[in-house]
Amino acid sequence: MDLQSSDSNPWFATHQFIAEMIFHARLDNHPCRTWDASKANLFYVPFYGGLHVSSNFREPNHAIRDALAVRLVDFLQAQPTWRNNNGKDHFLALGRTSWDFMRTNSGPDFGANCLLNLPCVKNMSVLTVERNPWKGSNQHGIPYPSYFHPSTSDQMMMWQNMMRQSNRPYLFSFIGAPRKGVGKAAIRDEMIKQCMESTQCKILKCDHGNPKCYNPSEILKVMRESRFCLQAPGDSFTRRSTFDAILSGCIPVFFSRHTAYTQYSWFLPEEASKYSVYMDEQSEESKRIEEVLMKIPKEEVDTMRAKVIDMIPRLTYAHPNASHSDLGFEDAVDVALQALAQHVRDKI
């Protein structure tokens, strides 16, 4: 699979934390956009918070680290559109996890700023690739961007048909590296061990700078050849790999409910067992992954895979320059806008 982008090639080496820029670009050309503020139901704030926080992780002075977030809310509160509903109809899209914007005065300092803790921002809706399941009532999970950004319905249907016909010789696979000292990622060592001991598992270990782990073709090849893809938490609960797996027609296997189920309610089916397998990381099941997956009847696996492949369009970010008439399907931005509009109507 050639991942060199062109006018006719929808494949890109997309960075996992770039959703905020894709979202902005899609909104610029979206058919629902209006230039008349009096007609708008939603107000998007084009602030690249993820890029900004990435550039300030090593800044020791909290006042400097927070300065742009404070300036942003001062600017917003001075706008006439803000005063109409006190910001309840405004929203941000962030390409990094919510934890990067929720620094507290206690606990370790991981380089976060205070953006999502500001009272003004709590009035807004915040779209983020990982929400805080406990303190993020105004936060809504959006998919990590994968590598596929189609411009037409034909490109989407062609890819889905390829995934339906893919030969999948491996029962399960894992792509990733161990995470030392991260409690939520402890299950990774167990998964890597089981995968390496199994003849039915394909593993792509990503420690020691393995170049294959930075090659989209290599990543998707492993997933396209697998019936199930193991999705363990890493530095945080969620993974871009979950969306790579679904793009590849590979049934995700979760070990924490916060990797997907508490995150992406706007995008995923309510009944999780229709598209995924769950094994609590503390359960006996997680110690015998191959055995558990082998017991799932083939007919059930086929039904789950069909569901996963049907989900691909709504979890994909279409190309920003795509014509709405050529696209012919609702992508992740369309799904988010519809759900957000309903959410705001319910709030105001």
N, C-alpha and C positions, 0 to 999 in steps of 0.2 A: 504494500500500500504506500503510495507516494504521498507524503505530507507537505509537499511544496505547494503553497497557495497560488492561485491564479484566478482569473475571472470565472473559470469553469470548475475550479477545484475547491471544494469547501473545507479543506483540511489545513489546520494551522497549529503551530507549536505554542499553544495558548498557556500563559502562566496561570497558576491556580488562584492567585490573589487579584485578578484583574477584572472581576465581575463588575465593579463600580464603573469602570470605563466603558465596558460593553453595554451596560445598562443605559448609560448616558447617551452613547452613540445610537442605540436603538430608539430611545425616546426622541432624539432630534428629528428622526424621520418617521415617527409613529403616526398613523392616521388619526389617532385620538388627540393629538397635540393641538392646542389652540394658542393663538397669540393675544387673545382677548381675556384678560384676567377675570373679568366679570362673568365669563362663561365657564371658567374652570371649576371642576370639582376636586381636583388634586393639584398640589403645587410641589413639584420636584425641586430639591435643593442640590445643585450640581457641585457637591463638595467631595473631593477625592480623599476621604479620611484615611483610607488604608495606605495610600501612597505617602501621605503626610506622616502617619504614625511610624511607618517603616523607616523614614528618614530621621526619626528622633528617638529611636529605641535607646541609644547610648547617651542621651542628654541627661545629665544628673540633676539639673535644675528643673524641678517640677513646674515652676511658674513659666519658664521658657517652653517646656514641653506642652503645656496646656494653652499657651497664648493664642494660637490660631483658633482653637475651639471656642475660647471665650470671645474673641473678635467676631466669630461666625454668629453666635447667638445674639450678640449685641446688634449686629447688622440685621438679623432676621426680625427681631422684636421691634425694629424701627420701621418695618415695611407695612403699608396699609393692608396688604393681603394677609399678613400674620394677625393683625388686630381683629379681623372679622371673626375668627374662630379660635383665637389664642393658639394658633399653630396646629390644631388638631387635624387639619386637612393638608399638612405639609409632611413630606417624607424624605428620608435620606436612603441611599443605597451604599453599602460598605462592602469592600472586597475582602476584608479580613474578619476574624472572629470578634465577637462582642467583648471578649476578655481584654482585647487590645485597647479598649476605650472605656474601661470600668475600673480604673485604679482606685484603690481604697487606701486609707491611712494606716491600716494594719495588714500584716502579711508581707510576703516577698514582693519586690518591685521587678516586674518583668518588662519594664519599658513602656507600659501603657500610659495613655493620657486619661483625662476625666470626662471626655465628650459625652458619653452616654449617662453619666451621673448628673449632668447639669439639669436643673428643673425645667428649663425651656425645652431641652431635647426630649425629656420624658413626656412632654405633651405631643410630640411628633410620633410618626410611625417610622421605624428603622428596619430596613431590609438588610440582612447580613447573612453571610454564608454559615455562621454558627451563632445561634442565640443563646442567651443565658436561660436555662430551663426554669430557674427558680426566681430570678429577679428581672426577667425580661418580658414583662407583660406587653410592652409596646414594641417588642422586637419580633420579627418574622423571618424565618429561615428561607433563603433562596439558594438554588443550586450553585455549587462550584462550577465554573465553566470547564468543559472538557475540550476536546480538540476539533470538534465537528461544528461548523457554522454554515449550514446550507442556505442557499439563496432561493431555492425553488422546491416545490413539493416533489418533483421528480427526483431530486437529489436525496430527499428524505426517504421516499419510498424505495429507491434503489438500495440504500443502505439497510433499511429494515428487512428487505427481502434477502439480502446477503447474510444477515444475522440469523434469519430463520433457516437458512440452508447450510450454515456453518457446521463443519464436522468438529465435534467436541470430544476428543479422545480422553481428556482428563476429567476425573470426577470433581476435583476442586483445585484451587490454586491460591497462592498468596504472593503479593508483591509488597515488599517493604523491608525495613531494617529493625533490629532491636532498639528499644528506647530505654536506656539505663537511667534509673532514678526517677522515672515517671510512673506513679502508681497506677493510673488508669490504663497504661500501656503494658502492664505486666503480662497480660494474656499473650502478647506477641511471642515471647520466648517459647511458650507452650505450643503455639500454632506453628512456629518455624520448626520446632522439634518434630511434631507430628507429620508435618508436610515432608520433611527430609527423610523420614522413616517409611513413607508410603510410596508405593509404585503408582498410585492413582492421583498423585498430587504434583503439580508443576509449581516450582518456586522460583521467584526472581528476587534474590537477596540484594538489598540496596545499600549495604554498608560498604565502607572503604571506597566510596565514590564510584561505584559501578556505573559506567557510562550508559549501559542499557536502560537504566532507570530514568534517564533523562531523554530517552528516545521514544516518542509516542508510538511509533510502529512496533517497537519491541513490547511495550506495555499492553497495547491492544491485542497483539498476537497471542500473548499468554491468556488473556481473558476470553478471546474469541474461541480458544481451544478448550475452554473449561465450562463445565455445567454449573459449578458454584464458585463464587469468589469470596474469600474470607476478608472481612472488613473489621479490623481491630482498631480501637482508638490509638492515637499517636500522641503528639504534644498536646492536643486537645481532643475532644470527643469525636469530631467529624473528620471526614477524609474526602479529598477530591476523588480518590479511587472509587468511592461508591458510585459516582456518576460516570466514571470511565467504565465500570463494570456494567452498568445498565445500558450504556451506549453499545457495549459489546454483546448484549444479550445474555449476560452472565448473571445468574441469580445471586444476589448478595446475601451473605451470612453475617449477622450482627451479633456482637457479644456485649454491647451496652445499648440500652434503649435510647440513649442520648446521641448515638451516632446518626440516627435518622428519625426514629419514631416521634420524638419530642421536638424535632427541628423543622420538618418540611411538610406540615399538615396541609398546606395549600397545594402541594404538588403530588403527594403520594396517596395511594388508596388507603381508606380508613382501615380496612382489614389487612393487616400486615402480612398474614400468612398466605395471601394470594400472590405475593411477589417476592417474599424473602423468607429466610429461616432465622430463628432467634435461639441462641444458646447463652444463657446467663454465664458470665465468665467464672462464677463461683460454683456452677453446677457440675455434676458428674458428666453431663453431656459434653461439656467443653474439653474433657479429658479423653474423649473418644470420638473425635469429629468425623473421621472416615466412616465409622460404624453407623453413626446417626444418619449421615447423608445417604449411605447405601440403603437404608431401610425405607427411604421415601420412594413410593412406587413411581415407575417410569411415566405413567399417565399423568400423575400429579406434577412431576418435574416438567413435562412438556407443557402443561397448562400454565405453570408458573412462568416458564420462559416466554411463552406467548404473551403473557401479561406484561412482563418486563419490556419486551420489544415494543409493545403497544404504547408503553409509557415514554419512549424515547423523545418524541416531539416536544412534549410539555416540559422536559428537563433539559432541553437543548436551547442554547442562545443562537438564534438565527443571525446571519450576517447583517450588520447594521445597514448596509446599502441595499438590502433585498427589497424588491417591490412587494407591497402588500398583496397585490393581485397575483403575483407569481408564487408567493410563499405558500399560500393555501393551507396553512395549519397554524395553530396557536403555539407559540414557543414559550419559554420560561418567563419572558418579559410580559407577554400578553396575559398569561395565567396570573402573574403577580399583580398586574394592574387591575384586573377584574376583581380579585380577592381584596385588594387594598381599597378599591372604590366602595365595595360593600362594607368593609370594616369601618371606613370613615363615615359612611351614611349611618351606621349603627351608633357611632360615637357622638355625632353632632345632634 
